Amino acid sequence: MATLTDRLDHLLGRKASEPLFDAFSMETVEDLLRHYPFRYVSQGQELGQSDPADGEHITVIGTITKADLAPMRNRRGHMLKVALSCAGQTVSATFFNGHKVKYNLQPGVKVMFSGTVKTFGRSWSLSHPSYLLVDETDDNAVETSGRGGGDLAGIARGAKDQSGAVDMTMFELPFLPMYAATKEVESWTFLRCVRQVIDQLDLVEDPLPETLRAERGLMDLDDALRTIHFPTTKAEIDQARERLRFDEAVALQLVLADRRHEMKARAAHPCTPASDGIAARFERMLPFELTAGQKEVAGDIEVDLTQPHPMSRLLQGEVGSGKTIVALRAMLQVVDAGYQCALLAPTEVLAAQHYRSLKMLLGPLASAGELGGDDSATRIELLTGSLTTAAKRKTLLAAVTGEAGIVIGTHALIQDHVEFFDLGMVVVDEQHRFGVEQRDALRAKAQEGISPHLLVMTATPIPRTIAMTTLGDLETSTLRELPRGRSPIKTNVVSIKDKPAWVARAWARISEEVQQGRQAYVVCSRIGDPEKEAAEEEKRIQEGKPKKEGPPPATSALDMFKALGEGALAHLTVGLLHGRLPSDEKDGVMQDFTNGDIDVLVCTTVVEVGVDVPNATVMVISDAERFGVSQLHQLRGRIGRGGHQGLCILVSQLAEASPTMARLNAVAGTNDGFELALLDLRTRREGDVLGAAQSGSVRNLKLLSLLDHLDVIAEAQTFARAVIEVDPHLHSHPGLAGMKNAAIDVDRLDFLDKS
């Protein structure tokens, strides 16, 4: 007999197990049984007295009476038209690769056909069915050597025993499993191996409490693992999937609940709010009132920061919803308590933007040690890789001595030589751009035995199911409300192919806005390199190669800058910003745009997050079809941040009837980032959403959809947190401990944090 932990080579032999390991990294019985079928082949109904319905799947056995090759009407090649005498009825079948199957399908041959009925007027036939050559024994039993084509032939290969004989009972099963396979390991190989293992499998002990299974109406694990591979009804398939789907959710939630509990066990600096500290003075000097949502979230964070264990909170919100104000208020509470804060940003442009914004918001409260500085003031310092050596030394000294209350920086903050006097809080902006190693490296700069409070922010809306599954160890706060006076952004889609004149109108619209004192962005999907591209084209010409086919290349930022500066917008001041510019030049361009010295900024996605120029009201996104839904939403969030209406124009080279244009129209149809995030996720593989493509693959997310199974995820989270609360190390729940440990490879564990 066998258990889930037994090695496959001991049960199947090396010849059968090695391909499974090489192609799918399967070593144990559980690895094999957790490779669930992705669909099932129905054996179909036997042919009755009346004609079957169109689309019905049937299986018939009979003798071929006629097999004729005939040329196809609309393409080259021949089809084979077969007539099958079956229990006194005639069944017609057509094969489109006639020459390839004719040598098997000859008159007088007894065959099994399995396929879908196609009705034409009053007649019907089977179109390219799978087939198997069979023989009848003296006792009228059916046997086959396995010759044939399609699914039936595959089933026969999978049903062969060690002697090479085909086990015909396999054809009696109403649903046959189909597995994800490779050229080396066919689906039918899995069929044979799974059946062999299940025949030897001991009763599988269930890790879930019986009360939970009864409450949710869940099948027990032993039945689920057997049924998912060899069901007898459609209802059994659904029941098995429901149980195994819940297991996947529980396993992930146990991992996250364990992290959450472990974080609570760490020590942090409690930061009690000061009645007349810098935080209180900051609120009194704000020229506007916080929204109700900002007040609620700020209150939750304020309470978190007073605790002796580290806060771990995700702050997500719509573009322009005021996350920075909430984060600054929290940092000032920590500064009031005598500790330091670090703000980690993914790009130098965003880090510099944060530095300027926080200095502007705080005014004299950010000028400690300077003339005119407030008595309660702190210092804000910036640390990026492009700073001069003298500037870096100044910031490093302010951090290690404690003079700087807030240090803003890029990855430069994580370097070993950066030290803090007493780090009390870490804020990570656009958290999805950082891995867990980078975040932990910054948190490790606190004093020994102390874990800083953690606030991670994102302007990319995360649907609740995704947040609960990938960020379940964090408390989640959401800002949906836009600040007062902020108008929704209007978005239009323009097809160059169908309405080329509208592009000229877009440039005219920018001119009109600039004449009224406003500014604009023109965003391109790539930087461009004219010299390199010209050299490549010249080389192709010299080599006599044909012109490159496919869609026209996207307009580069360099080409757009030149075209607008010399053409449609020559009367305006046009600037250029992209990632290959030197850091000091990038900062200078952004500062000029912020100051209003540049009317139109041609740029790449370097402005996607964090850039805040309230006077910018128009954005034209060139080749918009090349951007993702959430990215388009992020980009247009750069405009309309002041008191004036924002206008975003999505320009595409595609025709209006193109399917991709429907995606652009969906962006134009709503400003709800959460709705667009769901749309974005549904058009991509969930593995990509989770970051699995970057950091390994999830081993157990095979049946659980992070978009469609909110109820399953929520119940699994409630269960996992309750168990971990009373049994943190799962000593009393060894089965659950096994689920948690097997959920994700240790080497792949950080994929959740990177997503």
N, C-alpha and C positions, 0 to 999 in steps of 0.2 A: 504494500500500500504506500501512498505518498502524502506528503504534507506540502503546504504552500512554500516552505523554505527549502525543499529538496532541490538538488541540482538537476537541470534538464539532461545533462550528459549521462547521469546515472540512470535516468528513466528511459531516455530515447536513444542513447548511444551517441558517440561522437559524430558519426556521419550525419545524423539528423540535427543535432544540437548546434554544431559549429556554424552552419549558415545562419541560424537564428541569432547567434551571438554576433557574428560579423555584420549582419544587416540591421539588426534591431537591438543589439546589446542585451539580449535576453539570456539570463543565467539560471533563473529559478522557475519553479512551477508558477508562482504568482506573477512573474514577469510575463509569462505566456498567457495566462488566463486573464490578465488585465489588458491584453491586446484585444479589445472588443471588436466584434463585427461592425462594419460601417453601414452595411445593408444586408438584406436577406433575399435569396432566390426562392420564389414561391414555386413549388412543384406544379402548381396549376391544377385546374379541375379536369377530371376525365371528360371525354366527349360524351354528351348526352344525346337524347333523341332529337331535341330541338337545336337549332343553330345557336352557337354561342354569341354573346353580345360583343360589340366593337370594344376593343381595349381589354377584353378578358384574357387572362393568361391560362393557357391550357397545355396539358401534356398528353400525347397520344402515342400509341404503339401500333404499327401496321406494316404492310408490305408494299414496297414501291412498285407501282404498275406502269409508270411512265416517267421518263426523265429526259427532257429536251433542252438543248442549248438554243437560245434566241438572242439576236443582237439587241442591245439597248437602244432606245430611241434618241435620247438626248446626250449621250456621252459614249465614249469608246468602251469596248468590252462586251461581254456576253453574260446574260443571266441564265440560270438553270431553273426551269419550271418542272416541278415534281408533283406527281399525283400519288397519293398514299391511300391504299385500301385499308380501312380501319373499322372493324366490326360491322361490315356491310355498308359503311359510308365512305365517301371519297373526300379526302382532305387535300387541298392544294397548298403548296409552299413554293416560295421564290427565293433563290439565292443569287446575290449580286456578284459574287466572285465565282461564277459558274465553272470556269476551267479548273479552279483549285479544289472544288468539292465533287466534281463529276466522277472521279475515279472511285469514290466511296459510295456515291448515291446512284446505284445502278438498278434497273428493273429486276425484281425478284429478291432484292435485299430487304431483310427485316430491320426496321429502325425505330428509334424513339425520337420524337420531335417535341420540343418545348419552346413555346414562344407566345407572342401577343397577337390576338386576332385583329386583322384589318378588314373592314367591311367596304365593299365597292358595289353600290346599288343593292341588288338582291343576293349577291355572292360574297363570300369571304375567303380569306386565305391567311396563311402564316408567312410573315415577311422575315426572311433570313433567321429562322429559328436555330437554336442550338440542337445538335443531333448526336445520337449514339447508335452505333451498329450493335444489334443484340441477336441472341439466338434463344430458341426455346428448347428446354430439355425434355426428356421423355415424360416427366411428370408435369409438364406445362409451366415449369418455372422459367424465369427469364435470366439469362446470363450474358455477360459481355466481356470482351477483352480490353475494352477501354478505347477503341478506335472511334473517332468522331470529331466534333468541333464545337466550340463555344462552351457555355457553362456545363452542359451535360458531360462533355468529355473531361472537363476539369474535375467535376464531382467524381467521375470514375477513377481518375488518377489519385484523388485524395482518399478514395474508398478502398484502395488496394491494401491487402494485408502483406505480411512478411513474405508469403509465398508468391506474391504477385497477382493473386486472384482478387477480383473485385467483389467487395461486400455489397450485394444488391439491396440490403436493408437500408442503406443510406438514401436510396431513392424513394423510400417510403416516408421519409421525414417531410412534414408540410412546409417547413422553412429551413433552408440551408444557408449557413453564414458565409458572408463574403468579407474578406479581410484586406486591409491595406497591405500591399505586397510589393515585391521587387522582381526583377527578372530572375534573380537567383533563388528567391523564396516565393513561390506562388501562393495565392490564396488557398489553393487546395492542399499545399504543404501544411499550412496552419490547420486546416480542417482535419487532416490525418493526425497531426501531433496533438491537437487539443483533445480529440476524441480518445486517443491513447492515454493521455494524462488523466482525463476525467474518469475513465474506466478504473483507474488505480487510486483515485483521490479519496483520502479519509474525510470524514465529516469535518467541515471547516467551522471552527469556533467563532461565534459572533462577538465582535468588540463592542457593539452598541447595546446599551441596556434594553432589556425586554420591554420595559415600560415605555421607552422612547419609540421603539419599533411599533408597539401597539397603538400609541398615540398618533403616529403619522401613518399607520397602516402600511408599514414597510415589510417587504419580503425579507426573510433572514438571509444572511450572507451566503451560506452554503447553497441554498436554492438559487439565489441571484446569479452566482458565478456559473452554475451549471446551466441555468435557463437562458442566460444571455447568449450562450453559444448554440444551444439546441432547444429552442422554444417550440411549442406545439400550437400556440395561438398568438395572434397579434396582441391580445391583452397581456400575455405573459412577457412579451418583449417590453411593453410599456412598464410593467411592474418591476422587471429586473433593472431596466435603465433608471427608473425612479430611485431604487435603492442604491445603486452604484453611484448615481449622480450625487446623492446626499452624502455618501462616503467621501467623495472628492471634496465637497464643500467643507465637511467636518475636518478633514485632514489639514486643509489650508488654514481654517480658522483656529485649529489647535496650535499651529505654528505661530500665528499672529497673536493669539491670546497668551501664549507662553512669553513672547517678546514683551507684550504689554505688562504682564505681571512682573517680569524681570526688571523692567524699567521702573516700576513702582518701588521695587526693593532698593534702588539706588538712592544716594543722597544728593540733594541739591540745596542751593542757598535759598531759604525762604525770603521773599521780597515783599514786605508789607508796604502798602501805599503810604506815602507821606502826605500829610494834609496841606503842607505849603512847600512842597519840593518842586523840582523842575517839571515833573509831569503835570502837576496841578497848574503851575504858571503857564505851561504850554497850552493847556486847554482854555485857560482864560483869555489868552492872546489870539486864539484862532479867529479869523475874520468870518467864519461860517459855523453853523451848528452841525454836529455829526448827525447822520441819518439814524433812524431807529435801528436799522440792521447793524450799523457800525457800533452803536452804543451797546447793543446786546452782545455782540461778539467781543468787544473790548471788556465788558463786564465778566464774561466767561474766562478770558485770558487773565484778567486781574486776579480772579480767585485762584486759578491754576498756579500763578506765580507766587502765591503766599504759602504754598505747600512745601514740605521738607523733601519731597521727591520731585524729580524733573518733570516739567510739563512736556508733553509730546503732542503737538496739535498741528493739524493741517488747516490753513486758511486759504480757501479758494473763493474766487469771486469773478464776476464779469469784468471785462476790460473797463477800467475807469470807475470801479465801484468803491475805491478808497481803501484798498488793502494797506498801502504804504502808511497812511495816517494811523491805522489801527496798530500796525507793527511798531511804528515810532512811539506811540503812546506806551506800548508794552516795554520797549527798550528803556524808556525814560523811568518807568517804575523800577526797573532793575538798577539803573544808574543811581536813583534816589536811595536805594538800599546799600550803595557802596560798591557795586560790582560793575564789570564791563560787559559790553555786547559786541558781537561780531556779526556783520551782515555779509553773506556770501552771494555774489552775483555771477552769472555764467559768462558775461562778456565785459570787456573794458568799457564799452559804450554805456552799458547799463550800470556798471559800478560808478562811473563818473556821473551819470545822470542821478543816481541815488545820492551821491555825495553833494551835488549842487542842490537837489531838491530838499534834502534834510537841513542843509545849512540855511537855505532860504526860509523854510518853515519855522526853524527855531530862532533865526535872527540872533539877537544878543545872547540867547540861551546856549548858543553853540560857540561862544567866544571866550571860554575860560582862559584866563591868563593874558587876555588882550585888553587894550584900552577900550572902554565902553562896554566891556563884557558884564553880564549880570552876575550878581554874587552867587547865584545858584547854578551858574552856567557849567557846561561840560565842554569837552573838545571832540570834534569829529575828524577822523583822519582817513585818508585814502591810500590803499596799497594795491598797486597793479604791477605787472611785469615790466611795463614800459616806462615807469617813473625813473628819474635820474637817481644816481647813487645817493646823492645828498637828500633827496626827497624821501627815499626809502629809509635811510637812517633816521630821519626825523620821525617818521611814522612808527618804526620799530621801537625807537626809544620811548615814544609816548605810550605805546602799548605795554611795554615791559615795566614801565614805572607807574602805570595806572593813571597817567595824566589824561589819556584819551578814554572817554567813556564809551564811545562808539567807533569801531574801526570797520570801514567798508572796503571790500576788496574782491578780487577774483581768486582763481586757484592759487595765487601768490600767498594768500593767507594760510594755506595748508602746509607750506614749506617748513622744514624742521627748525630753521633759525628764527621763526616767528614765535614770540613768547608773549603771554599776557600776564599782567600782575595778578588779576583774579577774575577769570572769565565766568560770568554768571548766566549768559544767554547767547544762543546761536540762532540767527535768522537766515534761512536759506530761501532765496528767491528763485522762482522757476525750478522747483525741486526736481522735476523729471530730468533735468540736464546734469544732475550729479548722481554718482554712485554712492552706495552706503559707505564704501571705504573713505571717500573724500569727506563725507559728512562726519563720520566718526573720527577722522584725523583732526578735524577742527575742534570737535567736542573734547578730544583728548588733551587739549591745551589748557584745560581747567586745572585747578589744584588737585593734588592726589586725593582720591576718595570722593571727589565731587563730579557730578555729571551736570553740565549746564542745561538749563531749560531750552527746549527746541521748538521753534516755530517755523514751519515750512509753508511757503506761499506758492500759489500758481494761479495764473489768469487763464489757464486752459481748463475749462469746466470738466469735471470728472463725474460721470453718472454714478448714482449711489451704489450700484452693484460693483462697479470697478473700484470705487473707493473702499468699500467694505472688504473686497478681496485682495487688493494690492496694498492698501494702506490701513488695514484693520487694526494695526497696533497704534494708530494715531486717532485722537479725537478729531472730528471734522467740524469746522465752522464754515458757513457759506454766506457770502454777501451777494445778494441778487439786486438790491436796490441801487439805482444810480443816484449820485448827488443831485440836490435840487438845482433846477435850471439847466440840466443836461438834456439836450434833445436827442431822440433816437436818430441814428444815422440812416440816411436814405442811400440805397444801393441800386445801381442800374447795371445791366449786363449788355455789352456791345459786341456783336459779331463783326469782325473786320470783313469776313467773306460776304456776308449778306448786307451789311450796312456800313460800308467804308466811310461814308460822309460823317457818320456819328463820331468817328475818331477825331476828326478836325473839330467837331463841336466840343469834344472833351478838352482840347487845348484852349479853345475859346472860353470855356467855362472857367478854367484855371485863371486866365487873364482877367476875367470879370471879378473873380474873388480877390485877386491881388490888387486890382484897382480900388477895391473897398477896404484895403489894408490887411487882407488875410494872406495865408501862405498855403503851400500845397506840397504833397509828396508824389513822386512817380516811382513805383516799385517795379524792379525787374528781377527775373528769376536767376540770372547769372551775371557775373562780372564782365566776362569777355576778354579776349586777348587778340586784338587785330593782327599783330605781327605773326603770332603763332598760327592763326587761322589762315592768313594769306600764304604763309609758307607751306602749310599743308595742302592748300588748294593748288599752288604752283607745282608741288611735287606730284600731285595726282595728274595734272595736265601733262607734265613731262613723262610720266610713266604710261600715259595713254589710257588711264583708267576712266571709266564713265563717271558722270556726275553723281554724287551721293543721292540716293533715293530716300523716300520717307517724308515725314512732316518737315516743314521748314524750321530752321533753328529758331530758338527763342531770341527775342531782341535783347542784346546785352546792355548792361548799365552804361558801359563806355560808349556804345553806339547811340543809345538813347540820349545821353548827355550831349554828345556832339550834334545830333539831329535837332534837338530842341533848342540848344544854345545858338545854333546857326540858322534855325528855321522858325517854327511856329511860336517859340517863346524867346526869340532873340532880343525882344524889347524888355525882358525881365532878367533878374539876376538868378542864374541857375547854378546850383552847387552839386557836388558829386560825393557820395559816401558809400564805401564798400569795405569788405573785410581785409583786402590786401593793402589798404593804405597804412602808412606808419601810424602808430597809436597817437602820437601828438597831433598829427594831421587830422585824424578822425575826430579827436576831441575838439580841435579848432573848428572844423566844419560844423560839428553839432552845436558848438557854442555860438557860432555865427548865425545858424538857423534859429536857435533859441532866442537870440537877441533881435531877430528880424532883419539881419543884414543879407540873408538869402531868401529870395521869394519862393523858389521851387527847388526842392531837394530830390535829385535823382539818386536812387539808392537800391540796395539789395535788402534782403530780410534782416540785415543788421539792426534795423529799427523795429523788428517784430515785437519785442517786449520792452517795457519800461520807459521808452522814450516819451517824454511829456512836453509837448509844445502846444499850449492851449489855443494859440492863434492859428494853427493849421486846421483848415476846414475841408480841403479837397484831397482825395487820394485816387490816383489812377494806377491800377495794377495791370501791368502788361503781361500777356500770356497767362492769364489767370487760371487757365485749365491745368497749368503745371503745379499749382499749389493745392495743398489739402484744405478741406473744409475748415477745420479748426485754425489753420494757419491764416486763411483769408480773414476769418473773424478776428484773429489777433491783430493782423495788420490794420484793418479798418478801425480798430480801437484806438489808433494813434490820432485820429481826427475827431473833431467835434467835442473836444475836451474843455472848451471854454463856453461862452454863452451863445455861440453861433451854431447854426445848423451844419452838420457834417454831410458831405456827399462822397460816396465811394463809387468809382466806375470800374467795373471788371471787364477788361478788354480781352477778347479771345480770338484766335485764328480759326476756330472751329465754326462750322455752320450751325445755325440755330436749331436744326433738327438733330444735332449730335447728342447722344446719350449723356455725354459729359456736361453739356450745357444745362441739362436738368439739375445737375449738382450745383452749378453756379447760380441758377435761378432759385434754388432752395436757400442758398446763402443770402441772396437778395431779398428773399421773402420774409426773413425774420432776423431780429437782433438778439434772440434768445440763444445764448451760447450753449446752454445745456441741451436744447433741442438739436442744435447743430452738432454737438459732440456725439450724440447718439447716432445721427446720420453718418458722421465720419466713421464711427466704429463699425457700423453695419456695412460699410463699403470696403472695410479692410479685414484681414485675418485677425482674430482676437490675439493670437500669439504675438503679432507685431505690436498690438496695443500694450501688451504686458511687458514688452521689452525682451521677450524670449529670443528673438532673432539676434539680440546683442549679447545675451548672457546665458546661453544654454537654453534648453527647452524644458517645459514643465512636463513631468512624467505622468501626472495624474489628472490633468484637465482634459479629459477625453469626452465626457458626456455633459459636463457643466458649462453652460453658456453664461458668460459674465454679463450679458445683456438681457437675457430672457428669464433668468431664474432668481429673481430678487427674493422671492419668498423662501426658496431653499437656502440661499446664502444667509438670509436674516435668521432663520431658525437655527442653522448650523452655528452661526456666531453666538447666539444666545446660549446654546448648549455648551459650546467650547469654553466660553468665558466662565460659565457656572462651574464646570468641571475643574478648570485650572485654578479657580479661586479657592476651592476646598482641597484640591490635590495637585499642587503646582508641579510636582515631579512625576505625576501619574503612576505612583507606586501601587495604588489600589486599582489602577486601570491599565494593566499591561497591554491589552489589545489596542487601546487608544494610543498608548505610547508607541506601539509599533506602527500604527497609522501615521502618527505625526512624524516619526523618524523616516518612514518610507515615502512620505508625501513628495519630498524634493531632495535630490542629491545634495549633499553638503556643498559640493563644488558649484551647484547651481542655485544655492539658497538665496543669493543676493539679487536674483532676477526681480523679486518682488520690490526690493528697495530701489532698483534702477528704473522701475516702470513709472 
